[in-house]
Amino acid sequence: MMEFEGVVWEWRGPSPYHFVTIPDELADVVRELASAVTYGWGMVPVEVRSGRSRWRTSLFPKEGGYVLPLRDSVRKKEKIGIDDIVCVHLIVPAGRP
């Protein structure tokens, strides 16, 4: 399990998304595990816990690292806004999905 804190930021595309950037040192660990679990476009499936919420999603590759998408339902439940600092617990499951 990896634990880190990160700042929530918004990507304004056709559909806005909210992300937390994985710190560089943890991105290196994810990169090492990725070959065993990645599927299409370098996406890496993960299990996440933040606050009282747990969910499954995939890390998106971005600029040589990874970003974690935050679901709107989680952001609302945990009262997370843009520029908030969140604590994230992340697990990269073994094997392919």
Number of C-alpha atoms within 10 A of each C-alpha: 9 12 14 13 15 17 15 20 18 15 10 9 7 6 6 8 14 18 20 24 20 25 14 12 9 15 18 15 12 21 17 10 16 21 13 14 18 18 14 6 8 17 16 26 21 18 16 21 16 18 14 8 12 12 12 13 15 19 24 19 17 11 7 9 18 25 18 22 18 20 15 12 10 17 16 10 12 14 10 16 15 13 12 13 14 17 15 18 16 19 16 19 16 12 11 12 10
